[in-house]
Amino acid sequence: MDFSTKSSFRAEVRKRVAALSAEERRQASLQVARQLLDDAIYRRSRHVLAYWALPDELDLGEFIRQQSSEKQFYLPVVNGDDLLVKPLTPNLVEGAFSIGEPTGDLCVDPTVLDYVIVPGRGFDAAGNRLGRGKGFYDRFLPKTSAYCVGVCFACQVFGTLPHDSSDRPVQQLFFA
């Protein structure tokens, strides 16, 4: 397969993630949660933007629930072409792309965040991130000075990924 284009990487990742068993996904999610807990920058942070996982993403839902008594968690909400930041609420509603989103109207300025956990279709050693192709995080990340980490399954890590000037890399990557 030709891995010279973003779409070819996305197709390969879909195939790799689909091959993981439910137990492999669960174990990887637990391992990445432990890695986050061991991260000194995460431990010092107070305002954390995470994400609510789609079925083919690393699931940090239990980690978020457990840590929400220690830190203020936020989730992104799709609004047109942009991501808004809303505080985590006990009940989530299905939003755009069938992603769980917090209820309520309160939106938070991205500058209050000090740690952002970013999902991706793929990552490379330089922190380049391949998303789903809509550019939501690429437009959002420049709005915050938070420390940004990527999380994924080990099968989503590549030596290098195609990227361009609009792509925003993460500062650290956690995977299992």
N, C-alpha and C positions, 0 to 999 in steps of 0.2 A: 504494500500500500504506500502511496505517496503521502509523506507527512510534511509537505511543504506549505500547505495552506491550513488556516484555522479550521475550516470545515472538515478537513481530513483528520485533524487531531480530535475534533469533537466526535466524529464517527467512531474513531478508535476508542475513545474514552467510554462512550456509550456501551460498546461491546465489552470492554474490560470490566466495567462496573456491573453490568448485567450478569457476568460470569461469577460474581461474588455470591456466596451463600448468605442467608440471613444471619447466621451465626458469625461469619467472617465480618460482616458489616457491623454487627453489634460489638464484637471484640475490638475492631478498629476504632469505633466511636469511643469506647471506654478508654483505650490506650491514648487517644488524642486528648481526651478530657484530663487524664493524668498528666500529660505533657503540659497542658495549659496551666494546671494547678502548680506545676513545678517552675513555671516561668516567673522570674522575679519581677518583670515588668507587669505581668498580669496581677500578681499578688499586691503590688502597690496601687493598681488602678482602682477607681471607684465607679466610673461611668463607662459601661461596656456595651457596645453595639454588637449583637450577635445576629443570628438568622434562624428562622424556623425551617427545618430541612424539608426538601422535596424527597420523594421516595428514593431517588438515585443519589442523594447527598449524604455525607457523613452527618449522623444525627446527634446533636448536642442538646437535645431537649431535656434529658434528665440532668445533665450538667448544669444547664441554665436554671432549672427548678431548684436544684440543691444550692447553687451559689447565689440565688436571688435574695437570700437573707443577709448575705455578706456585701453585696454590691448592687448598684442600681443598673438593671439591664434594660436595654432598649432593643426594639426590632425595627427593621426597615419596612416601610409601606410604599408600595408603588403608587405614584400619582402622576399620570401621564408618562412623560419620559424621565421623570425624576424619582429619587427615593427621599421620602420624608422619614424622620426619626420620631418614633413614639415610644413612651415608656411601656415596658412589659405589663400586661394585665393578666389576671388569672384565667380569663376566657379569651380565646382567640377566635376570630372569624375568618372565613375563607376569603382571601383577597384576590388580587390579580394573579394569574397563572396558578391558581389553587394553592397559594402560599398562605400559611397562618399569619394573621396580622392582629395587633392589639386593637381593642375597642377604645372608643373615646376620641375626642377631638384634639386633645393636647399633643402638639408637636414640639419637639425640642431642637434648639439650634445645634448643628453638628459640632460647633466649637466646644461644647461642654464635654464631649467624649474624650476619654484618654486611652481607650483600647478598642480596636475594631477587629472582630473575627469575621473573615471573609470566606465564603465558599467559592468554589471554582470548578470548571470542567477539567482544568489541568493547570499545573504549575511547573516552573523549572527552577534550577539551582540559583538563578539570579533573582528570583522572586517574581518573575513575569507570570502573569495570571491570564488564563484563557477562560472567559466567562461563557455565557450562553449566547452571546452575540448581540445583545440589545444595548450594551454599554452603560447600564445603570450604575455599577460601581465605579467605572472609569470617570463618569461625570460626578459621582458623589465624593469620592476620596479626596479630591483637591479642596473640598469644603471643610475638611477637618485636619488638625495637626496631630491627631491621635496616632498611637503606635498601631500599625496594621499588620495582622498576621493572617496567613492563609491556612486553611485546614482541608484535608482531603484523604482519600484512600491512597495507599502506596502506589497502586496501579495508575494513579492519575499524575504521577511525577515523571517528568521527562528531562533529558539532558538540556535541551533548549526548545523553546517554543517560538513560533513566529509572533512578532509583536510590532507595534508602530508607536508613534509619538503620543497618541491618545490613550494608550494602555497604561494603567497605573500599577506598578509592581507593589508587592507586599514586602515588609521588612523582615519577616521571618515566616517559616513554613513548618507546620506540624502535620505529620501524617503517620499512618500505621497500616 
